[in-house]
């Protein structure tokens, strides 16, 4: 154990404070704090604030007294120093979000089920894809809940997500599948613990849109709208190669071949996901509006009138105010494709921003991963979406 504490020189709230830190791991620091009964709310980015009257007690428990300069220097050298701009925290809509570290071979990823149950064969095939990338994959034990469409009770699914995210060895959390249920766990997640655990990657799509919105709005983190674990095995090679490139290299080529519905060029923060889930979140604490954003929309199994209803909800609620552009992915099994295209063009064309269709994103055979929360440029006339180079 290498726990460090500096003298109580920092002033605040009429008291003097020390800083308790570890130059080995956050896990060691949190375990030591729990042992002493130091409350979690005392954790600030990379250290705990310790009142002066606790200084001697903390040293007697095993912390090494050092100067403030030495404490900061050791945190910097160990790579455990977190500056304010590197810490998960809410960021205003329309601003770029904090980018979690990209993955490397040997990293640990956790596969969790925040929504619906998954067929064991599909999940096993997807896990094998992740392992073929050189990742260590930890899969949560399957559960059953009181509702057949949920992978366990809300509390259990939320606890599973929190346990995976706060595990110091886990670098990314991948959803098993969508379906329904992610929205139900949001109010049961301890977001403070997730913030304290530092920036990590959330990967998934469809119902996982609810988590993307919450991760962006509550933690201010870039997340990956991409294939869930269960779909990695039955999508095409391009889907797998694209996801691997984004997660490991942190860069992507532009999306090309998009069909212009409304001409123009715009730059904004990439945001969005499943249309129905986005509309259902409006009015909740977890809805992050499209202000200053390029919005991605996709859906599955919704008839045109239901898509119309969702678009009306987004428009009339003000969610689409100050949107910069729209990228339409797949609208799979949504009835007559011509009617769907006509509806989307008519409703979104009223926004006066560039709109493109036919992005290979969503519930089709090809589902290309994209980072939500990064700056992107949409050129409808050229049919391209440029997401820059350093995405993660």
Buried (B, 14 or more C-beta within 10 A) or exposed (E): EBBBBBBBEBEEEEEBBBBBBBBBBBBBBBBBBEEBEBEEEBBEBBBBBBBBEBBEEBBEEEBBBBEBEBBBBBBEEBEBBBEEEBBBBEBEBBEBBBBBBBBEEEBBBBBBBBBBBBEEEBBBBBBEBBEEBEBBBBBBEEBEBEBEEBBBBBEBBBBBBBBBBBBBEBBBBBBBBBBBBBBBBBEBBBBEBBBBBBBBBBBBBBBBBBBBBBBBBBBBBBBBBBBBBBBBBEBEEEBBEBBBBBBBBBBBEBBEEBEBBBEBBBBBBBBBBBBBBBBBBBEEEBBBBBBBBBBBBBBBEBBBEBBBEBBEBBBEBEBBEBBBBBBBBBBBEBBEEEBBBEBBBEBBEEBEBBBBBBBBBBBBEBBBBBBBBBBBBBBBEBBBBBBBEEBB
